[in-house]
């Protein structure tokens, strides 16, 4: 049986990872915390294989750094990953525009934000925010 919600969630998680890796180096615990801010619980058993798949496909590159005596694996977006992310965002934008007419706004600087219409019809200005290293990993990462 097809689990549509799980398949959709998995695809968006991959795009979310690529997006943040394009903003700066990211690591597993940081990504799990970022996703939890959006209400998603992603286990290490799901996240790390996804990171490895994205790296094996050439979308991410992994770098190891010593942090507080432990090796932390950071992931960065590659040029191939940047191209894949741009193409995927365009496809998602097209689908969202059809599913939610009137909710997309093209910011002047770049990208697209999903914006709920206000009661007076005005659209707020949005800025894209990225994340990078900064959340400290208490337990270290084992992959």
ZADO-587446 format. One record per atom (N, C-alpha, C): atom name; chain; x, y, z; residue number from 1; residue in one letter. Coordinates in steps of 0.02 Angstrom, whole numbers. Layout:
<nodes>
CA:A:X:Y:Z:NUM:a
...
</nodes>
This chain:
<nodes>
N:A:42:-59:0:1:x
CA:A:0:0:0:1:x
C:A:45:62:0:1:x
N:A:24:113:-34:2:x
CA:A:61:176:-38:2:x
C:A:47:218:24:2:x
N:A:100:242:54:3:x
CA:A:93:288:111:3:x
C:A:110:358:84:3:x
N:A:59:391:56:4:x
CA:A:67:455:23:4:x
C:A:98:508:68:4:x
N:A:74:512:130:5:x
CA:A:100:562:176:5:x
C:A:174:550:191:5:x
N:A:192:488:201:6:x
CA:A:262:472:215:6:x
C:A:307:488:155:6:x
N:A:284:470:95:7:x
CA:A:323:484:35:7:x
C:A:332:559:25:7:x
N:A:278:596:34:8:x
CA:A:281:669:26:8:x
C:A:328:699:79:8:x
N:A:320:678:141:9:x
CA:A:362:702:196:9:x
C:A:436:688:181:9:x
N:A:451:628:158:10:x
CA:A:520:609:142:10:x
C:A:550:655:89:10:x
N:A:513:670:38:11:x
CA:A:537:715:-14:11:x
C:A:550:785:11:11:x
N:A:504:810:52:12:x
CA:A:512:877:79:12:x
C:A:570:881:129:12:x
N:A:581:827:166:13:x
CA:A:638:825:212:13:x
C:A:703:831:172:13:x
N:A:707:796:117:14:x
CA:A:767:800:74:14:x
C:A:777:871:48:14:x
N:A:724:902:26:15:x
CA:A:729:972:2:15:x
C:A:750:1018:58:15:x
N:A:722:1007:117:16:x
CA:A:738:1048:175:16:x
C:A:813:1041:193:16:x
N:A:838:981:190:17:x
CA:A:909:969:203:17:x
C:A:952:1006:151:17:x
N:A:935:998:88:18:x
CA:A:973:1032:35:18:x
C:A:970:1108:44:18:x
N:A:912:1133:61:19:x
CA:A:905:1206:71:19:x
C:A:953:1230:125:19:x
N:A:951:1198:183:20:x
CA:A:993:1221:239:20:x
C:A:1067:1208:225:20:x
N:A:1084:1154:191:21:x
CA:A:1154:1141:173:21:x
C:A:1179:1193:124:21:x
N:A:1133:1224:87:22:x
CA:A:1151:1278:41:22:x
C:A:1162:1344:77:22:x
N:A:1137:1350:138:23:x
CA:A:1146:1410:178:23:x
C:A:1212:1410:215:23:x
N:A:1239:1350:226:24:x
CA:A:1302:1342:262:24:x
C:A:1307:1271:286:24:x
N:A:1365:1250:311:25:x
CA:A:1374:1181:334:25:x
C:A:1323:1163:388:25:x
N:A:1296:1102:384:26:x
CA:A:1247:1078:432:26:x
C:A:1269:1009:457:26:x
N:A:1244:990:515:27:x
CA:A:1258:923:541:27:x
C:A:1192:893:567:27:x
N:A:1194:827:579:28:x
CA:A:1133:789:594:28:x
C:A:1090:816:650:28:x
N:A:1118:824:710:29:x
CA:A:1078:847:767:29:x
C:A:1047:915:752:29:x
N:A:1086:958:720:30:x
CA:A:1061:1025:702:30:x
C:A:1000:1019:656:30:x
N:A:1004:974:607:31:x
CA:A:948:965:561:31:x
C:A:887:936:597:31:x
N:A:898:889:643:32:x
CA:A:842:861:681:32:x
C:A:808:916:722:32:x
N:A:848:960:753:33:x
CA:A:820:1015:792:33:x
C:A:782:1064:746:33:x
N:A:810:1079:688:34:x
CA:A:777:1124:641:34:x
C:A:710:1095:619:34:x
N:A:709:1031:602:35:x
CA:A:647:999:581:35:x
C:A:596:997:638:35:x
N:A:619:988:699:36:x
CA:A:573:986:756:36:x
C:A:541:1055:767:36:x
N:A:577:1109:749:37:x
CA:A:547:1176:754:37:x
C:A:485:1182:709:37:x
N:A:483:1141:657:38:x
CA:A:427:1141:611:38:x
C:A:376:1087:629:38:x
N:A:387:1052:685:39:x
CA:A:340:1002:708:39:x
C:A:352:932:683:39:x
N:A:411:920:654:40:x
CA:A:427:854:627:40:x
C:A:478:819:672:40:x
N:A:465:756:686:41:x
CA:A:512:716:725:41:x
C:A:546:667:678:41:x
N:A:610:678:667:42:x
CA:A:649:635:622:42:x
C:A:702:600:665:42:x
N:A:701:535:664:43:x
CA:A:749:497:704:43:x
C:A:817:494:669:43:x
N:A:870:482:708:44:x
CA:A:936:473:677:44:x
C:A:935:415:626:44:x
N:A:895:364:639:45:x
CA:A:890:307:593:45:x
C:A:859:325:526:45:x
N:A:824:381:523:46:x
CA:A:797:406:460:46:x
C:A:843:460:430:46:x
N:A:866:505:472:47:x
CA:A:905:562:448:47:x
C:A:972:542:419:47:x
N:A:1011:502:455:48:x
CA:A:1079:487:432:48:x
C:A:1080:448:367:48:x
N:A:1037:398:357:49:x
CA:A:1036:365:291:49:x
C:A:1016:415:236:49:x
N:A:972:462:251:50:x
CA:A:953:512:202:50:x
C:A:1013:557:184:50:x
N:A:1050:579:235:51:x
CA:A:1111:618:222:51:x
C:A:1160:579:179:51:x
N:A:1169:515:195:52:x
CA:A:1216:473:157:52:x
C:A:1192:464:85:52:x
N:A:1127:456:75:53:x
CA:A:1100:449:7:53:x
C:A:1112:513:-33:53:x
N:A:1099:570:-2:54:x
CA:A:1109:634:-36:54:x
C:A:1183:645:-53:54:x
N:A:1227:624:-8:55:x
CA:A:1299:630:-21:55:x
C:A:1320:581:-77:55:x
N:A:1295:520:-75:56:x
CA:A:1312:470:-126:56:x
C:A:1288:492:-195:56:x
N:A:1232:529:-197:57:x
CA:A:1205:553:-261:57:x
C:A:1242:616:-285:57:x
N:A:1288:642:-244:58:x
CA:A:1327:700:-265:58:x
C:A:1295:767:-249:58:x
N:A:1241:766:-208:59:x
CA:A:1207:829:-190:59:x
C:A:1239:863:-129:59:x
N:A:1270:823:-87:60:x
CA:A:1304:848:-27:60:x
C:A:1375:822:-26:60:x
N:A:1418:860:7:61:x
CA:A:1486:836:21:61:x
C:A:1494:836:97:61:x
N:A:1525:785:123:62:x
CA:A:1535:777:195:62:x
C:A:1605:799:215:62:x
N:A:1610:835:270:63:x
CA:A:1674:856:298:63:x
C:A:1674:840:372:63:x
N:A:1727:811:397:64:x
CA:A:1732:796:468:64:x
C:A:1774:848:504:64:x
N:A:1750:870:562:65:x
CA:A:1785:920:603:65:x
C:A:1786:895:675:65:x
N:A:1838:912:711:66:x
CA:A:1843:895:781:66:x
C:A:1810:950:822:66:x
N:A:1758:933:860:67:x
CA:A:1721:981:901:67:x
C:A:1718:952:972:67:x
N:A:1747:988:1019:68:x
CA:A:1749:967:1089:68:x
C:A:1773:895:1096:68:x
N:A:1826:879:1059:69:x
CA:A:1857:813:1064:69:x
C:A:1821:758:1026:69:x
N:A:1769:774:989:70:x
CA:A:1731:724:951:70:x
C:A:1730:744:878:70:x
N:A:1724:695:836:71:x
CA:A:1718:708:764:71:x
C:A:1645:723:748:71:x
N:A:1635:779:715:72:x
CA:A:1568:798:693:72:x
C:A:1570:801:617:72:x
N:A:1521:770:585:73:x
CA:A:1517:769:512:73:x
C:A:1470:825:489:73:x
N:A:1498:871:452:74:x
CA:A:1460:925:422:74:x
C:A:1446:909:349:74:x
N:A:1390:935:325:75:x
CA:A:1370:925:255:75:x
C:A:1360:993:223:75:x
N:A:1387:999:162:76:x
CA:A:1378:1059:122:76:x
C:A:1346:1041:55:76:x
N:A:1310:1088:27:77:x
CA:A:1279:1079:-39:77:x
C:A:1333:1083:-93:77:x
N:A:1330:1038:-141:78:x
CA:A:1376:1039:-198:78:x
C:A:1343:1079:-255:78:x
N:A:1381:1095:-307:79:x
CA:A:1349:1127:-366:79:x
C:A:1292:1084:-394:79:x
N:A:1302:1018:-396:80:x
CA:A:1248:974:-420:80:x
C:A:1187:978:-374:80:x
N:A:1199:982:-309:81:x
CA:A:1145:988:-261:81:x
C:A:1108:1054:-269:81:x
N:A:1146:1108:-283:82:x
CA:A:1116:1174:-293:82:x
C:A:1070:1173:-354:82:x
N:A:1093:1140:-408:83:x
CA:A:1051:1134:-469:83:x
C:A:988:1093:-454:83:x
N:A:996:1037:-419:84:x
CA:A:939:995:-403:84:x
C:A:889:1031:-358:84:x
N:A:914:1069:-310:85:x
CA:A:870:1107:-266:85:x
C:A:832:1160:-305:85:x
N:A:866:1196:-349:86:x
CA:A:832:1247:-389:86:x
C:A:778:1217:-433:86:x
N:A:792:1160:-465:87:x
CA:A:743:1127:-507:87:x
C:A:684:1102:-466:87:x
N:A:698:1074:-408:88:x
CA:A:645:1048:-364:88:x
C:A:602:1104:-337:88:x
N:A:633:1160:-319:89:x
CA:A:594:1217:-294:89:x
C:A:547:1243:-348:89:x
N:A:570:1245:-410:90:x
CA:A:528:1268:-465:90:x
C:A:468:1221:-473:90:x
N:A:479:1157:-468:91:x
CA:A:425:1109:-475:91:x
C:A:375:1113:-417:91:x
N:A:402:1120:-357:92:x
CA:A:358:1127:-298:92:x
C:A:318:1191:-303:92:x
N:A:351:1246:-324:93:x
CA:A:318:1310:-332:93:x
C:A:258:1304:-380:93:x
N:A:269:1269:-435:94:x
CA:A:215:1260:-484:94:x
C:A:156:1221:-454:94:x
N:A:171:1168:-417:95:x
CA:A:118:1129:-386:95:x
C:A:81:1168:-332:95:x
N:A:119:1204:-290:96:x
CA:A:88:1243:-237:96:x
C:A:44:1298:-267:96:x
N:A:67:1328:-321:97:x
CA:A:27:1381:-353:97:x
C:A:-40:1353:-376:97:x
N:A:-40:1291:-400:98:x
CA:A:-103:1260:-422:98:x
C:A:-146:1239:-363:98:x
N:A:-115:1210:-311:99:x
CA:A:-153:1186:-254:99:x
C:A:-178:1242:-209:99:x
N:A:-141:1297:-204:100:x
CA:A:-158:1352:-160:100:x
C:A:-155:1418:-199:100:x
N:A:-202:1428:-245:101:x
CA:A:-200:1489:-286:101:x
C:A:-200:1552:-243:101:x
N:A:-159:1600:-263:102:x
CA:A:-156:1664:-228:102:x
C:A:-113:1666:-166:102:x
N:A:-79:1611:-150:103:x
CA:A:-39:1609:-89:103:x
C:A:36:1617:-101:103:x
N:A:58:1618:-162:104:x
CA:A:129:1625:-176:104:x
C:A:146:1698:-190:104:x
N:A:203:1719:-163:105:x
CA:A:228:1785:-176:105:x
C:A:301:1778:-195:105:x
N:A:322:1811:-247:106:x
CA:A:392:1809:-269:106:x
C:A:430:1866:-236:106:x
N:A:472:1852:-184:107:x
CA:A:511:1906:-154:107:x
C:A:559:1936:-204:107:x
N:A:576:1999:-194:108:x
CA:A:620:2035:-240:108:x
C:A:689:2004:-243:108:x
N:A:714:1977:-186:109:x
CA:A:784:1953:-185:109:x
C:A:792:1884:-216:109:x
N:A:751:1835:-199:110:x
CA:A:755:1768:-228:110:x
C:A:706:1722:-195:110:x
N:A:694:1666:-227:111:x
CA:A:652:1614:-196:111:x
C:A:579:1631:-195:111:x
N:A:541:1587:-165:112:x
CA:A:469:1596:-159:112:x
C:A:448:1578:-89:112:x
N:A:403:1617:-62:113:x
CA:A:379:1603:5:113:x
C:A:304:1590:2:113:x
N:A:280:1543:42:114:x
CA:A:209:1530:48:114:x
C:A:181:1580:97:114:x
N:A:137:1623:74:115:x
CA:A:112:1678:115:115:x
C:A:36:1674:118:115:x
N:A:7:1668:178:116:x
CA:A:-66:1669:183:116:x
C:A:-91:1739:168:116:x
N:A:-146:1745:131:117:x
CA:A:-173:1811:116:117:x
C:A:-199:1844:179:117:x
N:A:-187:1909:186:118:x
CA:A:-214:1945:243:118:x
C:A:-285:1967:228:118:x
N:A:-321:1988:280:119:x
CA:A:-390:2008:271:119:x
C:A:-397:2068:226:119:x
N:A:-346:2112:223:120:x
CA:A:-351:2171:180:120:x
C:A:-319:2159:112:120:x
N:A:-296:2098:99:121:x
CA:A:-268:2081:34:121:x
C:A:-194:2099:27:121:x
N:A:-165:2133:77:122:x
CA:A:-94:2152:73:122:x
C:A:-51:2091:88:122:x
N:A:6:2087:55:123:x
CA:A:53:2033:65:123:x
C:A:113:2059:103:123:x
N:A:132:2028:159:124:x
CA:A:191:2050:196:124:x
C:A:255:2034:158:124:x
N:A:308:2072:170:125:x
CA:A:373:2057:141:125:x
C:A:405:2003:184:125:x
N:A:433:1954:152:126:x
CA:A:466:1899:188:126:x
C:A:538:1896:168:126:x
N:A:580:1876:215:127:x
CA:A:650:1863:201:127:x
C:A:664:1790:214:127:x
N:A:703:1759:170:128:x
CA:A:723:1690:182:128:x
C:A:776:1689:235:128:x
N:A:770:1642:281:129:x
CA:A:819:1636:334:129:x
C:A:850:1567:330:129:x
N:A:915:1564:335:130:x
CA:A:950:1501:335:130:x
C:A:977:1486:403:130:x
N:A:1009:1430:409:131:x
CA:A:1042:1413:471:131:x
C:A:1109:1385:454:131:x
N:A:1152:1384:502:132:x
CA:A:1218:1357:493:132:x
C:A:1240:1326:558:132:x
N:A:1302:1307:563:133:x
CA:A:1325:1278:626:133:x
C:A:1315:1327:683:133:x
N:A:1305:1301:741:134:x
CA:A:1295:1345:798:134:x
C:A:1263:1308:855:134:x
N:A:1221:1259:842:135:x
CA:A:1191:1219:894:135:x
C:A:1241:1165:913:135:x
N:A:1258:1163:975:136:x
CA:A:1309:1115:996:136:x
C:A:1277:1047:1007:136:x
N:A:1311:997:986:137:x
CA:A:1290:928:990:137:x
C:A:1318:900:1056:137:x
N:A:1274:882:1102:138:x
CA:A:1296:859:1168:138:x
C:A:1324:788:1167:138:x
N:A:1295:746:1125:139:x
CA:A:1314:676:1127:139:x
C:A:1363:656:1071:139:x
N:A:1376:699:1025:140:x
CA:A:1415:681:966:140:x
C:A:1372:642:918:140:x
N:A:1399:626:861:141:x
CA:A:1360:591:811:141:x
C:A:1394:526:793:141:x
N:A:1354:474:789:142:x
CA:A:1379:410:767:142:x
C:A:1340:391:706:142:x
N:A:1374:380:652:143:x
CA:A:1341:361:590:143:x
C:A:1369:297:563:143:x
</nodes>
